Structure formats: C-alpha cells, structure tokens
Amino acid sequence: MTRTVRFHEYGEVDVLRFDDIELAAPAADEVQIDVRAIGLNRAEVMFRRHAYLQEAEFPSRLGYEAAGTVKALGGQVDGFAEGDAVSVIPTLDMARWGTYGEVINVPARHVVKHPANLSFEQAAASWMMYVTAWGALIEQAKLSSGEFVIVSAASSSVGTAAFQIARSVGATVIATTRTGAKAEALRKAGAHHVIATGEEDLAARVAEITGGKGARVVLDPIGGPAIAQLAQCMAVGGILLEYGALSADEGSFPQFAVLGKSLTLKGYLYTEIVSDDAILERAKIFINDGLRSGSLDPLISRTFAFEDIREATRFLESNEQIGKIVVTL
C-alpha cells in the first residue's frame, strides 16, 4: 500500500484526502518512482475545482511534478536503472499519472535524469515552469538577444522561470505585477524592469523602457481586459502568448492594435511541447543544460511536509509566493 492524495468530489482544498491504495506494477513503458518532493501548480487547483480542461473520475489523483528515485522499471524501458535520481515532466493526464503520492508510476518519456547538482526539491520545482516558459519564449516566439519581453503576473513560478530563460538568450525582461509590494523581490529574481500596473501607466512605462519600440514578445496568464492593455505595449510584428485565463472577464478584442502592428495573439498550452517527441527532446536538452550550468536556478518560495499538503495548497492559492511551492516526503 502507498499513501496517495486524492479527491472524491470537486471543491475547495478540504476535499483533498490521504488514501492508502494498492499501486500496480509499472506498465511496460512506465517508471515507478519513490517520491522525495512534489512541485505544486495552479492547474491542480483548477482541476480540483472543476475549472480545468480535464474531467475527473472519482476518486481522482492529481499532480504534475515530482522528483525521487527509480524503484522499478517497465519491461520496455531503457536508459534508467533502479536508484537513479529522476524528476517528472508533466504528463498529459494528471488523473491517471498523478504525482501526489509516496510512490507513483509515470510514462518513461516524461521522466528525466536531472543534473546531480540539483536537490530533489529543486528538481521537483523545475519542469512545469521551465517547459512552459521555454516552449513559449524560445520554441514559439524565437526570443533572441537584444529583444524585450513582457512577463505578466510575474511572481508566478512560470514568470520567474521566464526571467531566467529570457536572460539566458540575452533578452531584456519587463515584469508586471499589480502593486509595488513585490517589485524588489522580482528584480532580485531576475527582472530588469518591474511595472506595478495598479500604480503606473503600463503603456507609457513600456514605451520609456523600450525607447518607444514596444516589446516584441509578451507572456501572459491573465487574459481578459489585460490583453488589450498589453497589445498597446507591443512592437510591430510582435507575438502575445496567452497561457492562462486568470481573468473571469473575456475583455474586448484589440483590433486596432492587432491590425496596426500586425500582431499575433496565440493561445498556448504546455501540452504543445510535451505531446511532440522532437520538441520535448529539445526542451529536455535546453533545460537540463541550463540547470547544470546554473543559468536556470529554480526559485522556491516555500517548502511543506507531505502531511501539510492542504496548507501548502492554501499558500499557493493565496498568491503571496514568488516562485515555486514544494512538498517534501
């Protein structure tokens, strides 16, 4: 038997339950992992609240990220051995391969031997945020040296990951946040410039920073009215990648900015990266190289014990953190 966190109905954090379950042996293409750390993500909150792309079948597992050691291998798995230190790249089905457990099974293509310089906590904090940010900024937007990128809702783990990836290719980061309370922490996390959108004129500040050219790339998880505001700040030929929908208001389509600047507005999901073997391999190489060299350094806001996973989730939902929340076993 292994202790696993599941939920038996949709709801708030109190629906999370610790269940003792019988875990099957790994399938032919799976790796079984003794979990040492779990990274928490907003997608898991949305899934639990019935606000995600996936439907739950109760009782449902959840969780996208973890790190630990290989316990057993499926018959068709090569490249791993029992005892290897590994971490999990988010799968396409968290209900089936949920990571909130003491022992988990994960498809081998979503398991990676992370660099030896990483702790299990750092490894569990890496893959969702770096895959998401890399796929948007590098694979899709082709961000390069000398360019400006706006990262909104910048205190999130994807936001701080985007700072590091942008810096690694020589781009300049403009972070946005609602108030100035997190401004200094965001600069320490790697933002070159921070704009408090509730206290400053966003378009005017971006124009000042970019010499009137605007930012070619925008990475945004909010949507709604923010899209029209961000479009005003973009350079001709720019691309806005929308990877979330934190706003409940759809907002209006910024047709004049889109037409006048030949802008691209694109919905973006990390599944575009992890569902393609060739792209996923490029992501693994870029991210592991960055983790090994230190140009990518996972920012962990706070760690919690496995027994305190409900409290860890409440902290995630509070929006007080800058960086990743990790649960340890």
Protein Blocks (a to p, Z undefined) as FASTA:
>chain_A
ZZddddfbecdfklpccdddddddddfkbccdddfbdcddfklmmmmnopafbdcddddd
edjbdcdddfbdcfkbghiaehiacdddddfblklmccbbfbdcddfklgccddfkbcfk
lmmmmmmmmmmmmmmmmmmnopaehiacddehklbmklmmmmmmmmmnopacddddfblm
lmmmmmmnopabdcdfklpcfklmmmmmnnonopfbdcdfklmmllmmmmmmpcehiacd
dfbdfbfbgbjadfklmmmnopacddddfklmmmpmklmmmmmmmmmmmmmnopaccddf
bdcdfklmmmmmmmmmnomagcjddddZZ
